[in-house]
Amino acid sequence: MTTDGLEGVVVADTQLSDVDGERGRLVVRGHDVEALALANDFEALCALLWTGSLPSAREHAELRARLGRARVRAFERLPRLGDALQSADGMEALRASLAHLRASEIAARELHGEVTAAVAVFAAAWARVRRGAAPLAPDPELGHAADYLRMASSQGTDPARSRALDAYLVTAADHGMNASTFTARVVASTDSDPVSAVVAAVGALKGPRHGGAPGPVLAMLDAIGSPEHAAAWIAAELAAGRRIMGMGHRVYRVRDPRAAVLERAVERLRAAGLRSDRLDLARAVEAVAVASLGERRPERRLAANVEFYTAVILDAIGLAQEQFSPTFAAARVAGWLAHIDEQARGGRLIRPSSRYVGPQPETPVAA
Ligand code: COA
């Protein structure tokens, strides 16, 4: 019997994160994602994922400085990336640029920081190159989120926007056996190297059914324009056989808890004085989409997933639509690296089976 899309198949024991699809709960190493996003920055989440516990103040400062130095080294690599950053697609640029890293030339204890920093620096540099501007050098004194925002957006940075990006990076850093994490673990299970595993994961994340969704969510909000147009627009999409981006999830049968974390983070941005015109529209469109999808398929509950409010928060902090997926990669790389480690420590080669349904040779096998 085949299990379509491997739904429900358990492929690993993990200490890293647990997705409870019925109750809408995400636990990362024993902490609810809501609590993590409120109280921690990306560095703390990296420490939690990579070491198993939240860092002390000293450990946090060390990791922050280590990531800062690694961003500087990643920036120094830019002239050696050939035409990798010339692509019109940010994920293509990220895949091509990360492929230049050589795991064999990076000390094992530096690897997590080097790869995590490279994703942020290459993604930010791509966005600048795409606009015809020279990449901005990192500021190693800044936190990772603040520096990414400074390098990647044309608006500089401020504490409220950096905190919002931290909330996003923390929320998006790990999420059970999602498609890109599975990809990374498959590559790691062959005893290949971590850079190869991350490059493969970037390829999986690129697709619109996974990390490619938030860009189209923003396009949808723009196309709808105002709440009174939502019902007709969604009805037309569904009638044309298209999916509503940012809705539905393989595991969640209720609203994705990460959607609520990001929605609240956008509210905090507004309270800090930043405009987010799209929050009210997004809420209205979500309500219409849930109702329309529910009428169509009452037995399969489809609710907003993380990507719905990813679009709203990344737009509110000044990132352009085409930067959404690369920014997702800048968060998820922390999870990929933790999973790669976990797989390398104990996992067997991941090698499932297939059921052959093609033709058989006409001549019987000789006895
Ligand atoms: N809009 C409309 N219909 C949807 C839908 C959506 N967003 N998500 C699922 N469905 C429908 C499918 O068309 C399918 O209906 P059918 O059986 O009549 O063909 C049914 O629900 C089951 O879909 P399936 O593709 O088997 O679900 P899945 O568990 O494999 O898919 C997603 C999960 C995330 C790929 C899917 O919900 C989706 O494509 N969502 C939009 C993209 C998105 O937001 N991705 C980000 C995920 S975090």
Residues whose N, C-alpha, C, O or C-beta is under 5 A from the ligand:
A	BS01	COA	P208 R209 H210 A213 R242 R243 I244 M245 G246 M247 G248 H249 R250 N305 V306 E307
